[in-house]
Amino acid sequence: MEGYILDWANLLLRWVHVITAIAWIGSSFYFVWLDNSLTRPDDPDLQEKGVGGELWAVHGGGFYNPQKYLSAPKTLPENLHWFYWESYSTWMTGFGLLVVLYLFNASTFLIDKNVMDMSPGAAIGFALSYLGVGWLVYDCICRVFGKSDRTVGILVAIYVALAAFVACHVFSGRAAFLLTGAMIATIMSANVLVWIIPGQRKVVAALRAGEVDPVHGKNAKQRSVHNTYFTLPVLFAMLSNHYSMTYSYKYNWAVLVLVMLAGVLIRQFFILKHKGKINIAWPAAGVAVLAVVAVMIAPVP
């Protein structure tokens, strides 16, 4: 009966997790596209109101005209829509899945004695620490080197690669891939909880008080951009458990790092495309990286 109950918990959590993840990724991708697709309005009245960019779109038989203000409208509306429950719900259901499937079955799914022989309790402790340390290191990098996006990007990439290497030498290959994705997803959701939403609330409070403090909005925007680059690597890590050819390879950490890199390269193409800058070098590089991985893990005749 216990196994039957856990199966139902797995089913319902996975279902809700996918639904909320679609909502989170969909809204995130939409706003990145929207920001990169806005054009300066020609209407003098809109310019006078402080509108810095607008877009006309048609969908579902209706016309839409979203506008973005350079700072804020002269009078802030009381009813502002906030995008954060999608993020929190995705993380909570994902963590629930991790508990039900992996932590409750640590001996089966977390531990591979050929990789590291440890007790279920130790494996659970390492797994939870792996998630927490990932956020702490990433946040420290952003706090110390946040003025340079390039430096932050390089250091975060190095850390993720090292974390993937460590995970693949502590946990089973399947668990290592999933935990690395969960670590990045934890960073993404923590960005929303700790930086993006609090930053936006501070901006709104300052504007209502007649003050202007752009630093909070800038920090929130930086973390939001990081999240959009994390998305495709996380999706691969979460789907990888269906493809044992990736996580069972001898150098599985390299496979994980390379495929995540391909995801970042492909995402970069779409971000630039939204800005009207089509450069096929980015997706070509992503496909080339995937081709290298395919050759690496190909079965030996």
C-alpha positions in Angstrom: 0.0 0.0 0.0 2.9 2.4 0.8 4.3 1.9 -2.7 0.9 2.6 -4.2 0.5 5.8 -2.2 4.0 6.9 -3.3 3.1 6.2 -6.9 0.1 8.5 -6.7 2.2 11.2 -5.0 4.7 10.9 -7.8 2.0 11.1 -10.5 0.2 14.1 -9.0 3.4 16.0 -8.1 4.9 15.4 -11.6 1.7 16.5 -13.2 1.5 19.8 -11.2 5.3 20.3 -11.6 5.0 20.2 -15.4 2.0 22.5 -15.4 3.6 25.1 -13.2 6.9 24.8 -15.1 5.2 25.5 -18.4 3.6 28.6 -16.8 6.9 29.8 -15.4 9.0 29.2 -18.5 6.3 30.5 -20.7 6.0 33.8 -18.8 9.8 34.1 -18.6 10.3 33.5 -22.3 7.5 35.9 -23.2 8.9 38.8 -21.2 12.4 38.3 -22.6 10.9 38.3 -26.1 8.8 41.3 -25.2 11.7 43.4 -23.8 13.7 42.6 -26.9 10.9 43.3 -29.4 9.7 46.8 -28.1 10.1 49.8 -30.4 10.1 53.5 -29.5 6.6 54.9 -30.0 6.0 57.5 -32.7 3.0 58.9 -30.9 4.0 62.2 -29.1 1.4 61.6 -26.4 2.9 58.2 -25.5 6.4 59.8 -25.4 5.0 62.5 -23.1 3.6 59.9 -20.8 7.0 58.3 -20.5 6.5 55.2 -22.7 9.9 54.1 -23.9 8.8 51.1 -26.0 5.6 49.5 -27.3 4.5 46.5 -29.4 1.5 45.7 -31.4 0.4 42.0 -31.6 -2.5 39.9 -32.6 -3.6 36.7 -30.9 -6.8 34.8 -30.5 -8.8 37.3 -32.6 -7.8 40.3 -30.6 -5.2 43.1 -30.8 -2.8 43.8 -28.0 -0.6 46.9 -27.4 1.8 46.3 -24.4 3.8 49.3 -23.4 6.9 49.7 -21.3 7.6 52.9 -19.4 11.1 54.3 -19.1 10.7 54.7 -15.3 7.0 54.5 -14.2 3.7 56.0 -15.1 2.9 59.3 -13.3 0.3 57.4 -11.2 1.0 53.8 -10.3 -2.1 51.6 -10.5 -3.1 49.8 -7.3 -3.7 46.5 -9.1 -0.2 45.4 -10.3 0.2 41.8 -11.5 3.2 40.0 -10.0 4.8 37.0 -11.6 6.2 34.8 -8.9 3.8 32.0 -7.9 4.7 30.1 -11.1 8.3 30.0 -9.9 7.5 29.0 -6.3 5.0 26.4 -7.3 7.5 24.8 -9.8 10.2 24.6 -7.2 8.0 23.2 -4.4 6.5 20.5 -6.6 9.9 19.7 -8.0 11.4 19.4 -4.5 8.4 17.2 -3.5 9.2 14.9 -6.5 12.8 14.8 -5.4 11.7 13.7 -1.9 9.2 11.1 -3.0 11.3 9.5 -5.8 14.9 10.0 -4.8 15.2 10.7 -1.0 12.6 8.0 0.0 14.5 5.6 -2.3 18.0 6.8 -1.7 19.5 3.3 -1.7 18.1 2.7 -5.2 18.3 6.1 -7.0 20.9 8.2 -5.2 23.6 5.7 -4.4 25.8 3.8 -6.9 28.3 1.8 -4.9 30.6 1.7 -7.9 30.8 5.5 -7.7 30.7 6.0 -3.9 29.7 3.6 -1.2 27.7 5.5 1.5 24.7 5.2 3.7 21.2 6.5 2.6 21.4 9.1 5.3 24.7 10.4 4.0 23.4 10.4 0.5 20.4 12.5 1.5 22.5 14.9 3.4 24.9 15.4 0.5 22.0 15.9 -1.9 20.3 18.6 0.2 23.7 20.3 0.8 24.4 20.2 -2.9 21.3 22.3 -3.6 22.0 24.8 -0.8 25.7 25.3 -1.5 24.9 25.8 -5.2 22.7 28.9 -4.3 25.2 30.2 -1.8 28.2 30.1 -4.2 26.2 31.5 -7.1 24.8 34.4 -5.0 28.3 35.1 -3.6 29.7 35.3 -7.2 26.9 37.8 -8.2 27.4 39.9 -5.1 31.1 40.2 -5.5 31.5 40.4 -9.3 28.0 41.6 -10.2 29.3 44.8 -12.0 30.7 42.6 -14.7 28.2 40.4 -16.5 31.0 38.6 -18.4 33.0 37.8 -15.2 29.8 36.5 -13.5 29.0 34.4 -16.5 32.4 32.8 -16.6 32.6 32.1 -12.9 29.1 30.7 -12.8 29.8 28.4 -15.8 33.0 27.2 -14.1 31.2 26.5 -10.8 28.4 24.6 -12.6 31.0 22.5 -14.4 32.8 21.7 -11.1 29.5 21.0 -9.4 28.5 18.6 -12.2 31.9 16.8 -11.9 31.5 16.4 -8.1 27.9 15.2 -8.4 28.9 12.5 -10.9 31.6 11.3 -8.5 29.3 11.2 -5.5 25.9 10.0 -6.7 24.6 7.6 -9.3 24.7 9.1 -12.8 21.0 9.5 -13.1 20.8 11.2 -9.7 23.8 13.4 -10.5 22.2 14.8 -13.6 18.9 15.4 -11.9 20.5 17.0 -8.8 22.5 19.4 -11.0 19.4 20.5 -12.7 17.7 20.8 -9.4 20.6 22.9 -8.1 20.3 25.3 -11.0 16.5 25.4 -10.6 16.9 26.2 -7.0 19.2 29.1 -8.0 16.5 30.3 -10.4 13.7 30.2 -7.9 15.8 31.7 -5.2 16.6 34.6 -7.6 12.9 35.3 -7.8 12.4 34.9 -4.1 15.4 36.8 -2.8 16.2 39.4 -5.5 13.7 39.8 -8.3 10.4 40.2 -6.4 11.9 42.1 -3.4 13.7 44.4 -5.9 10.5 45.1 -7.7 8.7 45.8 -4.5 11.4 48.2 -3.4 11.1 50.0 -6.8 7.4 50.3 -6.5 7.6 51.5 -2.9 10.2 54.1 -3.9 8.1 55.4 -6.8 5.0 55.6 -4.7 7.0 57.8 -2.3 8.2 60.0 -5.1 11.7 58.6 -5.1 13.8 57.0 -7.8 16.4 54.2 -6.9 17.3 52.2 -10.1 19.7 49.9 -8.4 17.0 47.4 -7.2 15.5 47.2 -10.6 18.9 46.7 -12.2 19.8 43.8 -9.8 16.4 42.2 -10.4 16.9 42.5 -14.2 20.4 40.9 -14.0 19.1 37.9 -12.1 16.1 37.6 -14.5 18.6 37.4 -17.4 20.6 34.7 -15.7 17.4 32.7 -15.2 16.6 32.7 -18.9 20.0 31.3 -19.8 19.6 28.6 -17.1 16.3 27.3 -18.5 17.4 25.0 -21.3 20.2 23.4 -19.2 17.7 22.7 -16.5 15.2 21.2 -18.9 17.8 18.8 -20.3 18.9 17.7 -16.8 15.3 17.0 -15.8 14.6 15.0 -19.0 18.0 13.1 -18.9 16.7 10.3 -16.7 14.8 8.9 -19.7 18.1 8.5 -21.6 20.6 6.3 -19.8 23.1 6.7 -22.7 23.9 10.1 -21.3 24.3 9.5 -17.6 25.7 6.0 -17.8 28.7 7.1 -20.0 32.1 6.9 -18.3 32.7 10.6 -18.4 29.0 11.5 -17.8 29.9 14.8 -16.1 31.4 16.0 -19.4 28.3 15.0 -21.3 26.1 17.0 -18.8 28.3 20.1 -19.1 28.5 20.0 -22.9 24.8 19.5 -23.4 24.0 22.3 -20.9 26.5 24.5 -22.9 24.6 23.7 -26.1 21.4 24.8 -24.4 23.0 28.2 -23.5 24.2 28.7 -27.0 20.9 27.9 -28.6 19.1 30.2 -26.1 21.5 33.0 -27.0 20.5 32.7 -30.6 16.8 33.2 -29.8 17.6 36.2 -27.4 19.5 37.9 -30.2 16.9 37.0 -32.8 14.3 38.8 -30.7 16.5 41.9 -31.0 16.6 41.5 -34.8 20.1 40.2 -34.8 20.1 36.8 -36.5 23.4 35.0 -36.2 23.4 31.4 -37.1 26.8 30.9 -35.5 25.2 30.4 -32.1 22.8 27.6 -33.0 25.5 26.1 -35.3 27.9 26.0 -32.3 25.2 24.4 -30.2 24.5 21.7 -32.8 28.3 21.1 -33.1 28.5 20.6 -29.3 25.7 18.1 -29.5 27.4 16.3 -32.4 30.5 16.0 -30.3 28.5 14.5 -27.4 26.7 12.1 -29.8 30.1 10.8 -31.1 31.5 10.6 -27.5 28.7 8.3 -26.2 28.1 6.3 -29.4 28.2 2.5 -28.7 31.4 0.8 -29.7 30.8 -1.7 -32.6 
